[in-house]
Amino acid sequence: MGGGGHGHADASHGHGAGDFRSKVWSMTGGPYCRPVHWRRNTAIALFGIVLVCIPIAMKSAELEVLIVLFLDFLFLFILADLFWL
């Protein structure tokens, strides 16, 4: 049944039993990936992340103060409403 001698176990069609990993493309570079400047690239990426995150953290802290003040006002409003009963 089926196949007609097109089995994949033999070495036909260039599919030998050798190591195929060197012929497989992957985004990470495969099993033998050794980028030349990986330390420099990692340092640049980390610097960029920190450069972006610091202003975001500062703005977040600034907005958090406003939320805390609003919650304090809300708490006092609810507390005053309870005493008016």
Secondary structure, DSSP 8 states (H G I E B T S, - for coil): ---SS--SSSSGGG--SS--GGG---TT--TT---TTHHHHHHHHHHHHHHHHHHHHHHHHHHHHHHHHHHHHHHHHHHHHHHT-
